[in-house]
Structures are given as structure tokens and as C-alpha cells.
Amino acid sequence: MTIGTIELAEQELALLEQIDFNWHSHDSGRRSCDAAARLMPLLLQRKAIPERRLRYFDDPELNGGRKSRLQVFEGNGTVGVDIFGHGNFLRHLRYFIHGAALPERIKSQMAELVGDPSYFTSGDLEPARKLARQLARSSGLGSAFSS
């Protein structure tokens, strides 16, 4: 199970270094989008992105059951590889590469629970929900997991 940043090849790392996920100028944004458009196909080609992270992008159920994040891009007229160079795609690329933007303590505690084989055989997700709510509150994340 991948918790944090995925392993990158040398060429991929060089492209990642050109990306500013928090760009504030047109030049920085354009440079970041161009690098993202070249990086994403490399990651997909070698299957570097964990399947669960890809599902976050293309599974409607992981976007509230409406349209998937991919379908939103397509509905707005951006399709195929053009999606990878879109400014709004950068946040998704950041997630694909680095995982959830959560404190490391939360990631490791959740991974410990989910990594427990008995967790999957019981089919009970309530322990994970309870831990997620507790960790969110104790980390000042507010109602991020309050459902």
C-alpha cells in the first residue's frame, strides 16, 4: 500500500521539479501545466500510480456518486491527454504523486489500521470511520470526516 509519494524515475523527477502546484503567475502556471502534460503519460505508461488513487479520478462513487472528476473535465470540453495539461488537473496530479494532503501522523495511523488483515475480513468500516474522525478532530481538520 502506498501512503506517501510514489517512486519516480529520473525523467519523471526532472519533470516534477518543474511543477509548482501552488503557482501564482501565468508563466509558472503554464510551465507547470506543460510539465504535467508530459509527466502524466509517463506515470500511466509504467503504471506508477496506485489503482486506488486513479479511482479517485475516474470513479463517480468517489466523487459523491455524481460524475467522476474525469467526467467533469470531459463535460467542460477537455478530453484525452489535454486533461493532463489543464491548470485544474494539477491538484489531481499532486494527489496521484504525493497522496492525500494530510499530516503524516494521520496517514500512518490510518495505514496501520487498514493494513491489519482482520480489518478486511470483518467487513466493518466503522473502526476506520471512528479513527478518521478522531484524527481529524485532534489535528484541527474540523469536519473533514464528520459524517
MOCORZI-V144753 format. One record per residue. N is the residue number from 1. OMEGA is omega in whole degrees, -180 to 180 (NA if undefined). D_LAST is the distance of its C-alpha to the last C-alpha in whole Angstrom. Layout:
N&OMEGA&D_LAST + N&OMEGA&D_LAST
//
This chain:
1&179&25 + 2&-179&25 + 3&-175&23 + 4&-176&25 + 5&177&28 + 6&178&29 + 7&-178&33 + 8&174&35 + 9&-176&39 + 10&-180&41 + 11&179&41 + 12&179&38 + 13&178&37 + 14&177&40 + 15&179&38 + 16&180&35 + 17&178&37 + 18&-175&38 + 19&173&34 + 20&-177&33 + 21&-180&29 + 22&-174&29 + 23&-179&32 + 24&177&34 + 25&-180&37 + 26&-179&38 + 27&180&40 + 28&178&38 + 29&-180&35 + 30&179&38 + 31&180&39 + 32&180&35 + 33&178&35 + 34&180&38 + 35&179&37 + 36&-180&34 + 37&177&36 + 38&-177&38 + 39&-173&36 + 40&178&33 + 41&178&36 + 42&-180&37 + 43&179&34 + 44&-178&33 + 45&-179&37 + 46&176&36 + 47&-177&33 + 48&-176&32 + 49&179&28 + 50&-177&26 + 51&-179&25 + 52&178&21 + 53&178&22 + 54&178&24 + 55&177&21 + 56&-177&19 + 57&-172&22 + 58&180&23 + 59&-179&20 + 60&-179&19 + 61&179&16 + 62&175&15 + 63&177&15 + 64&177&13 + 65&178&16 + 66&175&18 + 67&173&21 + 68&177&21 + 69&176&21 + 70&-179&25 + 71&177&25 + 72&176&25 + 73&-178&27 + 74&178&30 + 75&178&29 + 76&174&30 + 77&177&33 + 78&-174&33 + 79&176&33 + 80&-176&34 + 81&176&35 + 82&178&35 + 83&-174&31 + 84&180&32 + 85&-180&34 + 86&-179&32 + 87&180&31 + 88&178&27 + 89&-175&27 + 90&-180&28 + 91&177&24 + 92&177&23 + 93&178&27 + 94&178&25 + 95&179&22 + 96&-175&25 + 97&-172&27 + 98&-177&25 + 99&-177&22 + 100&179&19 + 101&-180&19 + 102&175&18 + 103&-178&20 + 104&179&22 + 105&-180&21 + 106&180&18 + 107&-176&19 + 108&180&22 + 109&177&19 + 110&179&17 + 111&179&20 + 112&180&22 + 113&-177&19 + 114&179&19 + 115&179&23 + 116&-177&23 + 117&-180&25 + 118&178&24 + 119&-177&20 + 120&-178&21 + 121&-179&23 + 122&-178&21 + 123&-179&19 + 124&180&16 + 125&-176&13 + 126&177&11 + 127&179&14 + 128&179&12 + 129&180&9 + 130&179&10 + 131&179&12 + 132&179&10 + 133&-180&8 + 134&-179&12 + 135&179&14 + 136&-180&12 + 137&-177&13 + 138&179&16 + 139&179&17 + 140&180&16 + 141&175&13 + 142&-173&12 + 143&-178&8 + 144&-178&8 + 145&-170&6 + 146&-179&4 + 147&NA&0
//
